[in-house]
């Protein structure tokens, strides 16, 4: 197995599990995947934050807004790993309820950067935004606003 294959086999099941849980209202698994060692950054579809405390508050807020995740799939477009740094870039396909509404599908293109800490891959940066021309019913696309993330 290559270094990239090892990284993906160790990371993707956890990443899918964590984001499925987040879209069902549980931020715990996603938070567990993130580093507590600065710098950590989030350039999300719903909020941009720097530092673990700020990033964690966004995850808690998102989890309080999501319920009934009907599906979550991560389509890997590219990935790389070298030493203690790795990344995965892809498209997230999600169907979930936001703020009690009926579940809706949406897509985000996402790049996530990982750092190996204590033998485990931890997220240090995530950038997500709507897929141009894709379904746009999710966070940061009219259902959430930045001010809500700041409260």
Order of alpha helices (4+ residues) and beta strands (2+ residues): alpha-alpha-beta-beta-alpha-beta-beta-beta-beta-alpha
